[in-house]
Amino acid sequence: GENGLRITLAGAGFTMADLDVELENNQLTVRGKQSDDEARVYLHRGIAARQFVRSFVLADGIKITGAALDSGLLHIDME
């Protein structure tokens, strides 16, 4: 919409259960953590299972309206 904003992050290999999106004091924090499956044997692993943290400082009055993972991209919608 006219007042809508979106942040898009690459989240290939992650599920929504692996991602944590938090907003505290105008700071948006996205954390990702994958668990390694020790029982699974890989011939080749193109995407490494590692943790990440990304932070964004948002202006006053910005509201998070939703977050969705679609085709390896995490979309965070705001107004």
C-alpha positions in Angstrom: 0.0 0.0 0.0 0.9 3.7 0.1 2.2 3.5 3.6 3.7 0.0 3.4 7.3 -0.9 3.8 9.0 -4.3 3.4 12.4 -5.7 4.5 13.4 -8.9 2.6 16.2 -11.2 3.8 17.6 -14.3 2.2 16.7 -17.3 4.4 17.4 -20.2 2.1 17.5 -23.5 4.1 15.6 -22.0 7.0 12.0 -22.7 8.1 9.8 -20.3 10.1 10.5 -22.4 13.1 14.3 -21.7 12.7 13.7 -17.9 12.5 12.9 -15.5 15.3 11.7 -11.9 14.5 11.6 -9.5 17.5 10.8 -5.8 17.9 12.0 -4.1 21.1 12.4 -0.4 21.6 12.3 0.4 17.8 15.0 -2.2 17.1 13.9 -5.1 14.8 16.1 -8.2 15.3 16.0 -11.3 13.1 17.8 -14.4 14.3 18.2 -17.6 12.4 19.5 -20.9 13.8 19.5 -24.2 12.1 20.1 -27.5 13.9 22.4 -30.0 12.3 21.0 -33.4 11.9 23.8 -35.7 12.9 22.0 -38.8 11.5 21.9 -37.3 8.0 24.8 -37.9 5.7 25.5 -35.4 2.9 27.3 -35.9 -0.3 27.4 -32.2 -0.9 25.9 -29.4 1.1 25.5 -26.2 -0.8 24.0 -24.1 2.0 25.8 -24.1 5.4 23.8 -24.5 8.6 25.0 -21.4 10.6 23.5 -18.9 12.8 22.9 -15.2 11.9 21.6 -12.1 13.5 20.5 -8.9 11.6 19.3 -5.8 13.3 17.5 -2.7 12.0 16.6 0.5 13.8 13.1 1.6 12.9 11.6 5.1 13.1 9.0 5.9 15.7 5.5 4.9 14.6 6.5 1.9 12.4 4.4 -1.2 13.1 5.2 -4.7 12.0 2.2 -6.1 10.2 3.5 -9.6 9.4 6.4 -11.8 8.5 6.4 -14.7 6.0 8.9 -17.1 4.4 8.4 -17.6 0.7 10.8 -19.4 -1.6 13.7 -18.9 0.7 13.0 -15.2 1.2 11.9 -13.8 4.6 9.5 -10.8 4.0 8.8 -8.5 6.9 5.9 -6.1 6.2 5.6 -2.8 8.1 3.4 0.3 8.1 
